């Protein structure tokens, strides 16, 4: 099964839009569509895990809650993205992950972009 992405509230809509333009088959849900605005990181992780989505989040806050979360239940994975990384690089990296891997490879895994 292909990787399905979940943008957190910090991910810019431009990244989602650009990725969808490059590859419309990518399943990338926005934070707004998932109702994540204002939720704390553990709740974001719980919703994404329930939906089987890899969370894309900035580096500053999510790795520690992710480590605690996977002690109690599985997660589809976490992609940690620095805020300063250019959108084009983020889009290319996400597209590579989607194209070259399967969802099962990301379970309980954290990866830092760029790869």
N, C-alpha and C positions, 0 to 999 in steps of 0.2 A: 504494500500500500504506500502511496506517495505521502510525503510529509505535508501536514496541514499546519499553517502558521496562525498564531494569534498575536496581534499587535497589542502592546500595553498602552496605557493612556499617554505615555511619554513619546511613543513612536510617531513620527510625523506622517500625516496623511500622504504627503508627497512620495514617500518611500513605497507605500502600498499602491498608490496610483501608478507610479513608474514601473513597479514590478508587474502589475496586472497588464500594463500596456505591452511589456516585453513578452509576457507569457500568460495569456488569459486563462489557461487551465490551472494555474496555481490557485490553491484554496488559501486565501489570506484574509482572515476576518479582522475587521477594525475593532478597536476598543469600544467605540460607540455602538456598533452592531451587537457586541457581546455584553453591553451594559456594565463595562468595567470602570467607567469614570468615577473617581472618588473612592474606589475600593483599596484596601490595604493589600500589600503584596501577597500575603498568605491566601487571601480570598481570590485574587487574580490567578494564582497557581492552582487553586482548587477548581475554579471554573474551567480553566484551560485543560487540566488533567481529565476532568469529566468529559470534556468535548474531544479529547485526544489530539490537542493542538500544542505544538511547540511554541513557547512564549518567546517573543522578541522584546527585549527590555534593555534599558541602559545599564551600564556597569556599576553604577554607584550604589544601588540599593538591593538588587534582587539576589545575588549569589548566596548570601547567608540565609535568607528565608527559604531559598530553594533547597539548600543542604538540609535544613530542618524538615522541610516538607517531605522529601523523599525518604526520610527515616520512618515515616508513618504510612505513606501510600505512594504508588508509582506516579510518575509524571511523564508526559510525552517528550519532555526536554526543555532546555533553556538556551537561547542564543543571547549572549550578552554583547551589546553593541555600544561602543563609546559614542557620546553625543557629537564629538568633533569629526567622526568618520564621514567623508563625503557620501552623499546619497547614491551616486553612481557606483561606488564601491560596495555599499550595503546591498543595493539591488543585485549587482553581479554575484556577490557572495550568496545571497538567498537563492538566487536562480541556480547556482551551482549545487547548493545543498538539495534543492528540490529535484534537480535533474539527475544527480549522481548518487543519491542515497534513498533508502526506504525508511518509513516512519519507525520501524522496529529498531533501527540502528541508533535512534535518538532517545530511547526510553531511559530516564534518569540521568541523562548526560547533559553536561553544561559545556558549551563551546564559546570561545571568545572570538569575535570578528575583529579584524580580518583573520581568516583561518591560517 
